[in-house]
Amino acid sequence: MPNPRIKDEDKYEALRDKGYSKQKAARIANTPNSGKKGGKAKKYEDWTKDNLYDQAKKVGISGRSKMSKKELIHALRNN
């Protein structure tokens, strides 16, 4: 019996078959455009060193003041 609160019943059932919980499958099935690639952020390589430093500070990377731009990128990606 279809659940009227599930917007995409096929997606819901496919997620349940993969082992997702009822709640998580419902959240994903009810999200418009779920599965589409998102994110419009620039690659770290396009950021300035100052912007990379600020982001590293925001996420708590220690030793950032001595890092090169390349090192900051590596630290941010592997944090």
N, C-alpha and C positions, 0 to 999 in steps of 0.2 A: 504494500500500500504506500503510495507516494506521500512524502512529508511536505505539506504546503509551505513550510518554512525554509526548505532547501530550494535555492534558485536553479541550480544546475545538478539535477539528479544523477545524470550520467557521470559527471566528474566526481560527485560525492561517492558513488558506488565504486568507481575505479580507485579512489583513494582508500576506501575501506578495504578493498581487495588487497591493496599494498600493505595494509596493516596500520593505517592511521586510525587514531581514536575517532569516535563519533564527533566529538567537539571540534577537533582540529580539521577533520574532513569537511564539516559543515562550514567552518570559518573560511576555508579555502574555496569551497564551492560557491559560497555566497559573496565572495569578493569579486567585484567587476574587474575584468582584465587580468585576473590572476594567471600567472605563468608567463606573462609578457615580460620581456627584459626591460628593466627600468634603469634609472640612474642616468643622469645627464652631467654628472661631475666630470671635470677634466682629469686626465691621468696625472699622477704625481709628478711625472717628468715635465709637465707643463706648468707646475706650480713654481713660485719663487722659493728660494731657500728660506726667506723670512716666513712665508706662509707654511712651509713644511715644519719649521721650527715651532711656530705657534700651535700647529696641530699636534706635534709631538709633545709639547707642553700640556696641551689639553688632555691627552690620553695618558700622561704620566710616564713618558719614556725618560729614563735617567741617562745622563752623559750626553744629552743632545747638544749642549753648547760647544762640544768639541767635534761634533760630527760634520762630515761633508754633506753636500746635497744628496749624493748617492747613498751614503750611509743612513741619512734620515729617511729616505724612501724605503730602504731595506728594513729599517727598524719599524716604520709605520705598517708595512705590509706583513711583517712577521710578529706583530705585537699581539 
